[in-house]
Amino acid sequence: MSARMIDGKSLATRLRSELTARVARFREETGVQPHLAAVLVGEDPASAVYVKNKQLDCTKAGILSTLHRFPTTLTTAELLDHVQKLNADPTVHGILVQLPLPKQIDELRILDAVLPVKDVDCFHPENVGLMVQGRPRFLPCTPAGCQELLKDAGVKTEGAHAVVLGRSDIVGKPMASLLIQKGGVADATVTICHSRTKNIAEITRQADILVAAIGKPNFVTADMVKPGVVVIDVGINRVGDRLVGDVDFDAVKEIASAITPVPGGVGPMTRALLLENTLRAAELQTARAKA
Ligand SMILES: NC(=O)c1ccc[n+]([C@@H]2O[C@H](COP(=O)([O-])OP(=O)(O)OC[C@H]3O[C@@H](n4cnc5c(N)ncnc54)[C@H](OP(=O)(O)O)[C@@H]3O)[C@@H](O)[C@H]2O)c1
């Protein structure tokens, strides 16, 4: 048996086209164009490509995007100063600080400095807290993208055992938080695994839904999953000139009932959710300005 493919590329295209219409309506009703400010520090080619793609997505959706580019030698104080300027600029609705930042920069201080209402990546502790409590201001892009994939694929999460591989602040922890919420694409029983977890394969074999986000190419092998599992592969790893996920796709697809490919699975959804959050940020700030 070969698993059903969960096609993130086509779902993201659909979501982006709906969002483009909503952006147009918002602009017509308010006269305000949603604006995402992307902050890029240093010369990392992968980061430059990510930012360029996000900017392209914005343009296609009718969202203004500006690039704020700085040399690798930038200090924490200098970057803080720039973030404060973007916070104070009423025409900027969303601020995206592309990670990783150069080593000398205190990443947490920078992310904490972003005004929560402009924090479209949902990294600020206030937004993380709201999300954990089930009253989100923004949803974290990658985990929310995974939820949209599960929803679109008609996967029943209620009562399912979801195993999340990885406990990062960007993917693993918020993914687990979303899946344990009440109602919606949630109500799962969640186990989180990380590099100190013992007998990972024993745990992953119990998963009805397996979300892999560890950054290790082809880590999840066929003997680590049970028949019928739904697999969401968040991993993006470069192996030679190919991009592969954290799951051994060719082998695991023979056992799973549904699986996301890499590329074309979670990645496009993350980008779509960033646009969603930027529109939401513009809506929130425009409503506040009127109140
Ligand atoms: N598709 C997308 O849109 C998207 C978005 C974000 C990230 N990603 C990709 O997703 C992957 C994970 O990203 P991330 O930012 O979450 O990475 P990260 O910050 O490096 O976190 C990796 C997590 O995996 C755990 N881990 C590492 N090796 C392990 C092992 N052998 N067994 C069990 N757990 C292990 C780590 O455990 P410890 O905490 O114990 O160290 C950590 O919690 C990467 O490939 C990244 O490129 C994709």
The ligand as an SDF file (V2000), in Angstrom:
LIG
                    3D

 48 52  0  0  0  0  0  0  0  0999 V2000
    8.9630   23.3000    6.6640 N   0  0  0  0  0  0  0  0  0  0  0  0
    9.1160   24.4400    7.3300 C   0  0  0  0  0  0  0  0  0  0  0  0
    8.4640   25.4190    7.0600 O   0  0  0  0  0  0  0  0  0  0  0  0
   10.0880   24.4880    8.4510 C   0  0  0  0  0  0  0  0  0  0  0  0
   10.0070   25.4930    9.4220 C   0  0  0  0  0  0  0  0  0  0  0  0
   10.9050   25.4390   10.4980 C   0  0  0  0  0  0  0  0  0  0  0  0
   11.8410   24.4160   10.5550 C   0  0  0  0  0  0  0  0  0  0  0  0
   11.8980   23.4900    9.5680 N   0  0  0  0  0  0  0  0  0  0  0  0
   12.8380   22.3720    9.6000 C   0  0  0  0  0  0  0  0  0  0  0  0
   12.4290   21.4930   10.6540 O   0  0  0  0  0  0  0  0  0  0  0  0
   13.5590   20.8880   11.2660 C   0  0  0  0  0  0  0  0  0  0  0  0
   13.5520   21.2210   12.7330 C   0  0  0  0  0  0  0  0  0  0  0  0
   13.6460   22.6160   12.8910 O   0  0  0  0  0  0  0  0  0  0  0  0
   13.7830   23.3080   14.3190 P   0  0  0  0  0  0  0  0  0  0  0  0
   13.9540   24.7540   14.0980 O   0  0  0  0  0  0  0  0  0  0  0  0
   12.6830   22.8360   15.1900 O   0  0  0  0  0  0  0  0  0  0  0  0
   15.1790   22.6430   14.7830 O   0  0  0  0  0  0  0  0  0  0  0  0
   16.0100   22.7620   16.1160 P   0  0  0  0  0  0  0  0  0  0  0  0
   15.7570   24.0720   16.7960 O   0  0  0  0  0  0  0  0  0  0  0  0
   17.3970   22.3780   15.7650 O   0  0  0  0  0  0  0  0  0  0  0  0
   15.3800   21.6320   17.0500 O   0  0  0  0  0  0  0  0  0  0  0  0
   15.5600   20.2940   16.7500 C   0  0  0  0  0  0  0  0  0  0  0  0
   14.8780   19.4600   17.7970 C   0  0  0  0  0  0  0  0  0  0  0  0
   15.0720   18.0890   17.4630 O   0  0  0  0  0  0  0  0  0  0  0  0
   15.6030   17.3810   18.5570 C   0  0  0  0  0  0  0  0  0  0  0  0
   16.5330   16.3530   18.0890 N   0  0  0  0  0  0  0  0  0  0  0  0
   17.7020   16.5160   17.4280 C   0  0  0  0  0  0  0  0  0  0  0  0
   18.2680   15.3370   17.1630 N   0  0  0  0  0  0  0  0  0  0  0  0
   17.4390   14.3940   17.6670 C   0  0  0  0  0  0  0  0  0  0  0  0
   17.4670   12.9810   17.7090 C   0  0  0  0  0  0  0  0  0  0  0  0
   18.4750   12.2840   17.1720 N   0  0  0  0  0  0  0  0  0  0  0  0
   16.4590   12.3500   18.2930 N   0  0  0  0  0  0  0  0  0  0  0  0
   15.4230   13.0420   18.8390 C   0  0  0  0  0  0  0  0  0  0  0  0
   15.3350   14.3740   18.8260 N   0  0  0  0  0  0  0  0  0  0  0  0
   16.3330   15.0420   18.2500 C   0  0  0  0  0  0  0  0  0  0  0  0
   16.3300   18.4040   19.3910 C   0  0  0  0  0  0  0  0  0  0  0  0
   16.3850   17.9460   20.7310 O   0  0  0  0  0  0  0  0  0  0  0  0
   17.0730   18.7860   21.9330 P   0  0  0  0  0  0  0  0  0  0  0  0
   16.0920   19.8670   22.2510 O   0  0  0  0  0  0  0  0  0  0  0  0
   17.2180   17.7940   23.0000 O   0  0  0  0  0  0  0  0  0  0  0  0
   18.3600   19.3180   21.3850 O   0  0  0  0  0  0  0  0  0  0  0  0
   15.4520   19.6300   19.1940 C   0  0  0  0  0  0  0  0  0  0  0  0
   14.4030   19.6630   20.1370 O   0  0  0  0  0  0  0  0  0  0  0  0
   14.7600   21.4210   10.4860 C   0  0  0  0  0  0  0  0  0  0  0  0
   15.0500   20.5330    9.4450 O   0  0  0  0  0  0  0  0  0  0  0  0
   14.2640   22.7360    9.9010 C   0  0  0  0  0  0  0  0  0  0  0  0
   14.9440   23.0910    8.7240 O   0  0  0  0  0  0  0  0  0  0  0  0
   11.0380   23.4970    8.5290 C   0  0  0  0  0  0  0  0  0  0  0  0
  1  2  1  0
  2  3  2  0
  2  4  1  0
  4  5  1  0
  4 48  2  0
  5  6  2  0
  6  7  1  0
  7  8  2  0
  8  9  1  0
  8 48  1  0
  9 10  1  0
  9 46  1  0
 10 11  1  0
 11 12  1  0
 11 44  1  0
 12 13  1  0
 13 14  1  0
 14 15  2  0
 14 16  1  0
 14 17  1  0
 17 18  1  0
 18 19  2  0
 18 20  1  0
 18 21  1  0
 21 22  1  0
 22 23  1  0
 23 24  1  0
 23 42  1  0
 24 25  1  0
 25 26  1  0
 25 36  1  0
 26 27  1  0
 26 35  1  0
 27 28  2  0
 28 29  1  0
 29 30  1  0
 29 35  2  0
 30 31  1  0
 30 32  2  0
 32 33  1  0
 33 34  2  0
 34 35  1  0
 36 37  1  0
 36 42  1  0
 37 38  1  0
 38 39  2  0
 38 40  1  0
 38 41  1  0
 42 43  1  0
 44 45  1  0
 44 46  1  0
 46 47  1  0
M  CHG  2   8   1  16  -1
M  END
$$$$
